[in-house]
Amino acid sequence: MLSVSELRAAMCGATAISDEVITHIYKKRWLQIWVPQTYGGLGCDFKTGLTHLYEWAKIDGSLGWMLTLCSGANYFARNLLPETAKRLFASEYTCFGGSGMIGGTADEQEDGSYVLHGLWHYATGAPYLSHFTLNAKVQKQGKPLLDEEGNPIIRSFIVEQRKVKIIPNWKSMGMRATGTFSFEVNQVRIPADHYFVYDTFYTNDVVAKIPFRVFADLTLLVNYLGMAYHFIEEAQGVLSSEVLPSYFKEIDRAFDQILTYADQVEKTLVNKASISFELQEEIHAFGRQEVEELIQQVVRIHLQLGIKGTQVDQPIHQVFCDFFTATQHANFRTDLTSV
């Protein structure tokens, strides 16, 4: 198994995650932190899972981001029929991932199977996935199916990687090893039990009851904290500033608050109460504020690095690019009109 220093060394300058690191990930079942133990996963509680994601992001931005989004996709194990989930996750190499966009159609056949067709963008971890997840408009023998209000019916599906065409078109300055590519499915038939509905669960564990917005906010936020922490670590090798320790303290404070929120959410759900809209808004506002502050801190430090901070072969440059690429995710991005 690889140590933290070996993982960081393997990811430094990488444009793809090596076979050695991928094997390490699968053997440790890191991609299955949210998969229930009854399906062979680690079945982590919310606080433990968030702590793992934070520590992985501190090692490397691409590594942490890929693990976060792909383990997050494996969360959908709870949305599958139990017998289907047990069969799929019996393998340590099972990993879901895909796109949240609506990019194609799913034509329901007479036997209940579906024929999928379409193009989807920004599937993190594409080369490393066993199955792709996607959202599609449902048809019945070529005719669109509509709900009671006349809107297209949308369902989520999983399809084996061998039936998918991966389009390696990631051109951003950072997160280059995440394998965030587009993918295409061309008239592929999948079984009836390979679709799921986001808010329909077949497990009763607490994690399944966490509102998706809260789950997304906190899992992404620990990534930003981890990458910023890594950036400050690298800056210590360039700067002799006495200010840097205060930045570490700010990150520690924010992470402690995240764990407090996670504990509050879990305790509320254990007591069979719902997570209030007000708490969800508070968590989101906290996340947005923290991301804005982290961006300012990273820029402030970067302006003191000199030429070394701009050299593409330096680890700190990679961390900088990863951080600013990741913060372009729509979840916490601030609209200029609201500033």
Summary of the structure (lengths in Angstrom):
residues: 339
radius of gyration: 20.6
end to end distance: 46.8
largest distance: 69.3
contacts: 1094
relative contact order: 0.13
helix: 52%
strand: 17%
